[in-house]
Structure formats: structure tokens, C-alpha cells
Amino acid sequence: MKGDPMTLQRLIARTICITGLICLLPGVLAPVYAAMTPVQYWMAGTRYAENKLYIDAVANFTEAIRKNKGEISIEDVAKIFSSRGLAYMGLDRPDDALSDFSNAIDLDEKNPEYYLHRARLYADLKQYRKARTDFDEAIKLAPRNAAGYEGRGLVALASGDRKQAIEDYETVLSLEPRNWDALYRLGLAYKGAKKDDAALDAFDRLIKAVNTHPDAAYQKAGIFARQKKIDSACVWLEIAVQDGYKDWSALRNDGDFDTIRKNPCYLKVLAGK
């Protein structure tokens, strides 16, 4: 027992239980299962999830759902399913997470948050059509929430729909002018659409706003190289590397830089990596 930290932890836990309700572990709520109500299971699951103890979170959320006999409203049961879905994502169990997000939507189909959760998971799984459908629904329910447009823009960019990506990221920036991730991806969407001037403007705005942004500098270098503006390409490639750009594999395989493969500035960058 002396060398068993789990046994010692249990002994400590027994000494600091709050009568009949919960025990306090370091920074965590640990349930005394026999005494807990569905609401207390829900609260304990939430605390476990906050501490990234996802196995315990799932167990408590499951008990809250299983034992609920009307103490928790349907809308709140939907919240528990959604919370358990996020915990399943923390455990890398996407199928279970999808099932829970779907259950949450079935119980409360007017809550855009649940569609956003499921859409992001579909996007992670590269199921872009399903992700797009859920982002569409989230936007319909909450048209002033930038998250739906940002997610749909990312899906559009990943699936090659640059027109939609441009529209969505422009909307994000109208709602959140300081969303620098959206501004960078807007530049990528314009660049992919061969709208070089608009892409350069987006990257310039980003660099001006945050002072240094190696990825934006790299993208500018690629545009100038593609345009055969060799001096500008070299300058911005060097700036990108000085600011911290280190994706050498991308640089070697990026067709934008074919025009300067033999240029001393390109060779110097690779040699000094």
C-alpha cells in the first residue's frame, strides 16, 4: 500500500468527502455514486471533462442520462449528449461522438451549437458534404455567428470550392474584423482562385496587423514566383524563413516556386534550413 499512489489517493479522497454527495480530488469532482442524482452526475461529468478526464466524464454523463426520470429537461438532456460527444472526441471515438451529437440534435433541433459540433467532426473525417449540410443549418439558425461561416469556409477551401470559401471568409471578417485565421484563409482562397491581387492584399493586411506572419510571407513569395517576379519572390521567401517558416517539404514540392528552383536565393534558403 505504501508504494501504491492510487491506494493513497483513495485514502485521501475518503477523508475529504462532502457528506453523501461528492468527494474532492485535486482539482476534480469524484462522485459517490450511491448518493448522486442525475443532476449531480451531470455536474460531475462536466467537471471531469473540464479536467480532460474523459473516461470519467463519459461514465458520469451516461449515468445522468440513464437515471434521469424527468429531473433534467429534454433541452438539458440534449446538452448532456453534446457534452458526452465532446468527451468521446477527447477519447478519439468519433463514431460515438457522431451518435451523441445526432442525439442532441434530435432532442433540440433548434440549437446551432450541436450542428457545429457534428459539422466540425464530419470535416475532420473529410466527410465534406455532410459537414457542409450541418454548417448550412447552423448558419440558418444563427446567421450572426461567425463560427458557422468560418467552418463552412474551411470545408469549401478543403474541397476546392474557392468561391464559397471567399464568400464565407469575407462574411467572417465582416462579423469579426480581427479574426486573423479567417484573413489568412481568405488569402489562400483568393490565391487558389488565381486572384493574385486580392490574395496579396489579404496577406499584406494580415502581416500589417500582426507584424510577422511566416505563412503569409511564404504565400506572398509563392505568388511572386508564379508571376516570375523573381526579386520580390526572393525577398519574401527570405522574410518567411527569417520569421520562422520551416516547412521545407512544402517548399520543395510547391509548384509556385518552379521558376526559382535554380536561383541562388532559393538554394541559399534550402542550404541554410
Beta strands, then each sheet from edge to edge (+ up, - down):
strand 1: 22-25
strand 2: 28-31
sheet 1: 1+ 2-
end
